[in-house]
């Protein structure tokens, strides 16, 4: 968090980050507003000097006089926001520097209350259509090529990092722990319940019966040998007849078992459901599964296999990254583009991904919005005051100079109206 704050402070304190010269437009409008003030001042001076000789200049003098007052008043108001006018510490000026901490806290509260509230986040995500935009962006060939190129640049240093022995062992250990936690008796019970509800167990039984039937047809000689070994005292023709009848009877039984209303199928259905119930409710199965998992995952052969798999994957990726042709880069590019096309074309997928994204943001950001708001406030508070002033002035200074120009013109018009009213009311 401290590194993040330091990076953000460094980025935001650099004026050039806003553009080549963020104050250029502000200075141009400031010169225009100041030039207009000088112009009306010159007009006022000439009108005041010539009014005695040319009385009609009274109208011009009234306009320019009021315009000067309006221009100076608005200049004072604008400058007082950011600094002391003419460097004089007049009370209630330099408003932003004096309220640096209050502004930082207000920004943090504003962001957390208005941008990170659950309804605001959900509404904004719907408006942005993040998943849809991502799909359209990824489906563009130039974007897929750019992303694949960036990933290929990152691949070699990433491979160097993950090849480190301690990291590889850590990942292997995490893999084994993940498998150990994932495979549990309740999970197996749930998976089997779904399979039974869809009738997959009956399909599996049909496949097993079909395989047994094929085995009986191809292994008649094996059955004859077994019958002959158990009944050597029978004549050969009787042994052959008996073995053929046994094989035929077994084949017919297997065919009958394929009927859905066969009593044995009902027993199979009942036994399957009882097994699923015992798997979920009996601690014995959980202990047995845990013992098997422990034995398998702690086997040195498994660790050697994972190491070999890791090394092979690393070597293949390193070799692909070193190739100058399309290779892995082309595969990544095609995959990225295909993913983008699927996102763009599949409305159901977009809606599902949008719900996942919304749920992830709500679960991660919304409960932490106070912390995020405090982080933003702390980051703004750490800015130098001059940086805060320059940032705000660069953002709104141009519009504030328009206020000065409008104040000059509006003030002149008001002064003209007052002069005319006075002239009409004069006896």
Secondary structure, 3 states (H helix, E strand, C coil): CHHHHHHHHHHHCCHHHHCCCCCHHHHHHHHHHHHHHHHHHHHHHHHHHHCCCCCCHHHHHHHHHHHHHHHHHHHHHHHHHHCCHHHCCCCCCCHHHHCHHHHHHHHHHHHHHHCCCHHHHHHHHHHHCHHHHHHHHHHCHHHHHHHHHHHHHHHHHHHHHHCCHHHHHHHHHHHHHHHHHHCCHHHHHHHHHHHHHCCHHHHHHHHHHHHHHHHHHHCHHHHHHHHHHHCCCCCHHHHHHHHHHHHHHHHHHHHHHCCCCCHHHHHHHHHHHHHHHHHHHCHHHHHHHHHHHHHHHCCHHHHHHHHHHHHHHHHHHHHHHHCCCCHHHHHHHHHHHHHHHHHHHCHHHHHHHHHHHHHHHHHHCHHHHHHHHHHHHHHHHHCCHHHHHHHHHHHHHHHHHHHHHHHHHHHHHHHHHHHHHHHHHCC
